[in-house]
């Protein structure tokens, strides 16, 4: 009785160990693709495109696109941690492209205002010049 | 399994286990290091945080950047993760900078809009000023034209009087000498009547020429003589020295006085009623003196020139309006009729 119980316990232990090992291996091999990060990167890119980043922040926008493509190919090669990182990098690239485009547009508006101010002042001075 | 293994004393087994464990550790986390570039990201974030114009303008993205930089600063065994953390930190600092600068640009628009409003207002004010001054000079011109008509009428009478006088005396002053010679030549051949007629004609021509010169100066004929009114454009407010470029009319007067050396001139300064009697008397005297010294400077003998200050007397317009006061601030130059014309 005592001996058989001992054997049984040994068998169970082996089984448990085997199962645990199998589970671990399965976990490693089948890490799911970083779907949420990939989706976030895609939507950040289209947000930047809508803000005209193609015109005002072209290098950052193409960085974002390239990293998204690299993330997808990492997924194909089952390199999920790398895919996750590339997707996140793509997202911040796109956010930076968006922010730079917004800044460029804001600065352009200010420049236009400054230009029209100085035109007004110049015009006035030219009229004064006409005065004898 | 080798049974001898079981016979190894416990301390020996522990030693082996420890050795294996430490080997594993070394293999896994060889040297956790602070990733390259983390310090640079921190430096750029600090620069942004200490820029007084930008520090408070993008709080959310600056907090994100702060968190990302802190993560990047953690020592990392895995070089790839270290690189990744630095990349994220760099980009988030860039995003914070761009957003803060965007916010700054938007805030600056308030000032720019105010400057624009001011520039527009200045432009409108300026246009109104220009229109007013054009209106004022148009008024002066109309007044000049009116006086010219009157002057022409009186001048015609004056010319006729002089011509008749010259003709009846058959004498010629300096200006009419040539006419007299021709008249004398003619008189020897023709009748005295014809000679007299020619002399009269020549004298009339002389007078017409004089009249043309007076016309050019917009002189007004009065019983005191031809009065030339110099508007306040000659002087700056409160000043007695002649403005540069205001001497056009005075130069015509100089030419006239050179052509007619027997004419004398009285220069009278007038002011508006601003500033009291004494001040205005002195100012008008200085202004008329200044015109006199200009004329002497141009070679007109000072004995022919008399300058007086009349202060605020004899206003030619109301002092209750700016345009009236402008008309009252003037210098009148009276060209006396020549003694010969006065008999």
Interface residues (C-beta under 8 A of the other chain):
Chain A: X82 X85 X88 X89 X92 X93 X95 X96 X99 X100 X102 X103 X106 X107 X109 X110 X113 X114 X116 X117 X120 X121 X123 X124 X127 X128 X131 X132
Chain B: X61 X80 X81 X84 X87 X88 X91 X92 X94 X95 X98 X99 X101 X102 X105 X106 X108 X109 X112 X113 X115 X116 X119 X120 X122 X123 X126 X127 X130 X133 X245
